[in-house]
Amino acid sequence: MRKISAILSVYNEESLLGLCLKQIEPYVDEIVIVDGGPLGPSDDKTPDIVKDFTKAKYLSGTYKTRTGAWDLTSQRNHGISEASGDVYLFLSADMLFYNFEYLCEVIRKEEDVKVFFCNTVEFWLDTNHIRLYAQLANLSIPGGVSEAVAIARESQPIAGEHGSLEIVTPKPREQMMVGNTTKYHLGWIRPFKSQVEKHIRHIEQGRWGDAGKKLMEGTQQKLEQWAILHVLSYKQIPSVDFRFQFPDEWQGIKDMNYLNGQSDFVKYYEERYGTSFLRGIKS
């Protein structure tokens, strides 16, 4: 029977990590957790949370690009090198699943399948909305399958630029959509400070091309100002109302909102720089 390894890249995940691990541990054979950022491992309660899970293999270190940003590529490749399973589940702490047990049953049963997909719901702004990646020109919601959730070791997965996964291309019959499972992504509804820090990392990693390079030529203040204004622009992205019956064990995430903690972060900015983020800045 196939052995399943969950691979999690983490950094300061105390708010969601316990819930994520509690959900997946009963159904996988091992959990490889790779913890680290530019300055080393998490400095919150992440390492302590991991200790409560017997299947967790905790790896920590300093993962950074030449610019000092958090390097998902290095984390994922380190996790792959340490995993012993036949199939890798690539997860993050801000993902929760509906019917995860069924997904693992299918992975073990369908031994000829090399890549597994599932439905994906991306919360946007709060837990009452989901993000749309296209306008509703034809009154249809674009499909939610954005990436593979599980990949067989024989497909030789490796993380490329910005952590994106590259594999040996499977034949059509070696790919499967597991329709009875849904992945819920909470990354865009983390607290305001986390949103700002995420976009700063993306700029430092080069994800914004020439526009990002121009920001990097300026001051740290200008970069933080841009990130704050970018998060506040989220409402410009199309979304659709969403109603979801949260399982009892998920109730803690029901009130998550991308603006939570906004006033505290704005206060920090104003105290650090002595001005409002709405004012112009000289590089």
C-alpha positions, 0 to 999 in steps of 0.5 A: 500500500502506498505511503503518503508523506505530507510536506509543509513549508512553514514560518510563524504559523502558530495561529493555524498550524495545530488545526492543520496538523490535527486534521491530516495526521490520522490519514498520512504516514508522515508529516515533513515540516520544514520551518525557517525564514531569512533569520532562521526558524520560527520565533513564535510557538510553531516549534512547540506545536509540532511536538504534540504530533508524533508523525511530524518530522521537524526540520528547521534552518535558514531559508533565504534568497540572495535578497534575504527573502523567505525561499519556498523553493529551498524549503520544498526541495529540502522536504522532498529530499527528507520524505520517504513516502510514495506520494507527496502531499504539498500543503501549507498551514493555511489549508484545510480540507473537506473529506481529507480521509477520502482523498487519502483513500483514493491516493492509496487505492489508485496506484497507477495515478501519479498526480491528484487534483481536488476542488479548491476554494480560496477565501477572499477578504473574509470567510463569506467571500471567495476570489474570482480570477475572471469577470463574470462575462458568461455568468459562470464561476471559473473552475477552482482547480489551480494546482495538484494537491498530491504527486507520486515520487516517481514523477520526480517533483522538484520545486522551481522558481518561487516554489512552483512544482515541476514534474515528469509529465504524466500521461492523461490516464495517470492524472485524477480529479478527486471530486469529493474532496475540497481544499480551503485556502485561508492565505488571503484572510490572514491578519493585516500584518501577515498580508503586508509581510507576504507582499514584501517577501514577494517583492524581494523574491522578484515576483513583481518583475520590473515594478518590484525592482523599482520598489527595491531601489527605494527605501524600506519605508516606501516598500512598506507603504506600497505593501499596505496600500496593496492590501487595502486594494484587495476589494478591487479584485472580483469576488462572490458571496460564499456560504459555508457550514463550518465544521465544529473544529473549524469554528476558530477561523470563522471570524478571520478577516484580512483587516484584522489588526490593521490599526495596530500595524498602521500605528506601528508604521506611524510611530516608526516613520513619524508620518502616515502611510498615505503621505508621499515618500522620498526615496 
